[in-house]
């Protein structure tokens, strides 16, 4: 039997924008370091995503411990310091209300112009925590950033290969916005992974990932189609939605890298 190994690691510092591929991934309390640590919110305080604003996928980012750099097409780069001080206000991520601060009025204005909607670029206010849904938590301390619901999304390359064999035009993995991509497993084997170990890091598979129309957005052009959602609906449908990938919660902080072996514990 061949080993299951990590083939790609991705973070998405600003929710809804392009992912950053890296060789090494460090885990913080909320999940992969910097992943969905920033988000855009509308005038009503609710988060903005590709579901309503597909052009988000055209924005690129860079990030380190000092700054977030945002690249807006036909505008250029904006650099924002990681340390943001401002008056905290409430933002809503699905059913969760979080305390946030606006990072940069200039950045908010430029992104608003690009997306043609009024929005603010925010990050968590100091000491603000967003707990994982109690129904799925592994421990009392489980928390998440601005990801939809869980700290980590894992998908196997073989699952995508299986899907692409059913499509007239194959789609890339970026349609599904995973954090961890693995090779060497059977298609959809991740559906049953309730506990895995990568190096010293233990992760728990808590819920298959239900997919939405973001999968139909070409991440290079922001154009919408019907696939792969239409085809997925023919064979990956369940009571909880159309499933593709496994949402996971990490047991502790630590570091993993491309090439690491994935051990299935349960």
Beta strands, then each sheet from edge to edge (+ up, - down):
strand 1: 5-11
strand 2: 20-22
strand 3: 24-28
strand 4: 31-32
strand 5: 38-42
strand 6: 60-63
strand 7: 67-72
strand 8: 76-81
strand 9: 89-93
strand 10: 96-102
strand 11: 119-124
strand 12: 152-156
strand 13: 180-183
strand 14: 196-198
strand 15: 201-210
strand 16: 237-238
strand 17: 241-250
strand 18: 254-257
strand 19: 262-264
sheet 1: 2+ 1- 13+ 12+ 17- 15+ 14- 19+
sheet 2: 2+ 1- 13+ 12+ 17- 16+
sheet 3: 4+ 3- 18+
sheet 4: 5+ 11- 10+ 9-
sheet 5: 6+ 7- 8+
end
